[in-house]
Amino acid sequence: MKRQMSGAKMIIQALKDQGVDVVFGYPGGAVLPIYDEIFQQNDIRHILVRHEQAAVHAAEGYARSTGKPGVVLVTSGPGATNAVTGMTDALLDSIPLVILTGQVPTFMIGNDAFQEADTVGITRPCTKHNWLVKDTDKLAEIIHEGFHIATSGRPGPVLIDVPKDVQFADGTYVPPKKVDTSRYQPQIKGDIKAITALVEMMEKAERPILYTGGGVINSGPAASQLLRELADASGIPVTSTLMGLGAYPASGKNWLGMLGMHGLYEANLAMHGCDLMICVGARFDDRITGRVEDFSPHSKKAHIDIDPSSINKVVHTDVPIVGDIGHVLEDLLKIWKSRGRKVNKPAIGKWWKQIEEWRAVNCLAYKQEGKIIKPQYALERLEALTKGMDRYITTEVGQHQMWAAQFLGFDEPNRLMTSGGLGTMGYGHPSSLGVQLAHPDALVINIAGEGSWLMNMQEMGTAVQYRLPAKQFILNNERLGMVRQWQELLHGERYSATWQEALPDFVKLAESFGAKGIRCSDPADLDDAIMEMIKHDGPVIFDCLVEKHENCFPMIPSGSPHNEMLMGDAETQGVIGNTGAVLV
Amino acid sequence: MSALNIKKGSSAHSAYDLKNPNADVHEAHTLTVTVDNEAGVLARVIGLFSGRGYNIESLTVAEINEEYHTSRITIVTTGTPQVIEQIKAQLGRIVPVHSVHDLTVEGPYLERELALFKVAGTGDKRVEALRLADIFRANVVDSTLESFVFEMTGTSEKIDAFADLMRPLGLIETARTGVAAMARGA
């Protein structure tokens, strides 16, 4: 059945047909017809953010915590340019988003009209694909193809730029089933020969390791289950990137902890010393590899990824497997089982013994003494008091983000929302609102630093307006801690521009928005204060005043290999001198 | 790498893999890319090269199929073997890209470029220019008493060689199309 309708109506119809229930956005001149249609229906909820960047981050939080695409609607010009940071963030972390932008009428494009920007030009390198729709008849088809492209293969953000006259004009609506998506069909099944080659290597490996990443989570819950089955049945240790935390449970027996620049000692040394590295949906990012020439020098490497361009980009791969993680792991398990579930048990036993020695170093050790809260202690208490709850964590970017990855345990996928690739300060707060919206009854906590948090603090208004009880847990050291740490360690303690004078009173700030503020500065009060935060039925800003000069360890300085790690507490330093450096 | 799976014409046709994928040797490769002829597709391809720091030695593009609106882009690029592989993978990721072929690796192929040269002069130089044009099978497509415009097609090397000869004979303007290329045989 052919249906005639206006472009604006068509957008709403297409979103409904795609199963969209919420749109994050901000109105403006070039999207007025679409907002008028939103007003006249009740199926799709519109969440008014306070800044377009936040709309994108909120949609990212929604998408990453549900596995569904996030939808954003913003106006032309500044609306679109403000959203660019969020799009780039979603591109680097492979988050499926559909971003709709208004545009000046087609006949005014190129005239430097009011609020005109070359949106498709600006966003071409920061989207997976984008369109400028010049004909209402093509609008529905493009939106449906947009959802297909955003969610299939390696997910990512797509942008659809809709001029105002295209929104007003009538055209023919095409339902999703009628749209041809054949031009974008990424390879899903892995090459069986290559998978068999990997199984053969697995059977013989003496020091194997699974290096997992966000691709496992993006592949869906089945992939995480298969990863768990593979690791537990084979006894192979598992480490993960920041983006992959939760795919294998932190409470699992094969769990080594996060790897990389601020990863755990045992995870990084195991990566350095392994003889078979099975990379599952990760991309050998520079925060992971350190100095590439010295990266895991004695291992054969297999790489499973749905994106062929990720393979051999940074590190040479011996067994490349292009395909969806879930499908490849399923085939891999099938082949491994059919060949008799063989592993080199005695060697792997020895490997684990070695790993246990590294683990005994206790690389996350810190000292909580006196009247000042250590940030690590705050997170350890938060972890203890929220364990077992239906909990989602978002983070900002910086020291607190790495401490959250080190000290919080994630037992399920889609439970940690963080800006990994782009490292976008200001991500966590709006993201926590998107998560809360998707999971109204869950406990959502944004682990923040005061610097990052201030970058999108205006979203307290959104939280209060929509009664989103996400908790803002700010580890306040009155410093831009991560930069300050680098200045201390690498720039001769010249603390250039890392001290923000005149921070707001976060409790009063919360109150001014109509939310609750809690301040805690004494370790003795911390548990009660955290419980007060959790129990409060509404948004909370928790101002946790912490040690101002704490550094985040372990740390692999950039350009160093995995076995050259800076460690924290002086006590552990001696242990490493004696064992760690000698071991590898 | 399976020994049986080596593509025709590849330099890997040896008892040993002669190419070190990490070698710092820059090679020129000719790629042909079939794309949907839609708005912005060329910008996507060029943006990929500039954004990721790849080289473009030559680039040509034109629609080749009116019915399906597909265009063919021929790119000559240089890079280490690892970079060339990345370029191909990254091109393949662009949504309107249908196929990417590396002619340099896939087998014998033809490469042609068209060039126009304006040579001004009188007397001996003019006669010599015309004589050399004849040797190179360049056509005279425009003539005045003081100038010729030569048209020639050939490999880039042939066109370079002709340009070098014309320079002392009064070459005042050059226009080149860039390389179009195609595999030999069916």
Chai-1 contact restraints between the chains, C-beta under 6 A:
chainA,res_idxA,chainB,res_idxB,connection_type,confidence,min_distance_angstrom,max_distance_angstrom,comment,restraint_id
A,R124,B,G47,contact,1.0,0.0,6.0,A-B,restraint_1
A,P125,B,G47,contact,1.0,0.0,6.0,A-B,restraint_2
A,P125,B,G51,contact,1.0,0.0,6.0,A-B,restraint_3
A,H129,B,V95,contact,1.0,0.0,6.0,A-B,restraint_4
A,Y184,B,V95,contact,1.0,0.0,6.0,A-B,restraint_5
A,P308,B,A89,contact,1.0,0.0,6.0,A-B,restraint_6
A,S309,B,A89,contact,1.0,0.0,6.0,A-B,restraint_7
A,S309,B,Q90,contact,1.0,0.0,6.0,A-B,restraint_8
A,S309,B,R93,contact,1.0,0.0,6.0,A-B,restraint_9
A,N312,B,E85,contact,1.0,0.0,6.0,A-B,restraint_10
A,K313,B,Q86,contact,1.0,0.0,6.0,A-B,restraint_11
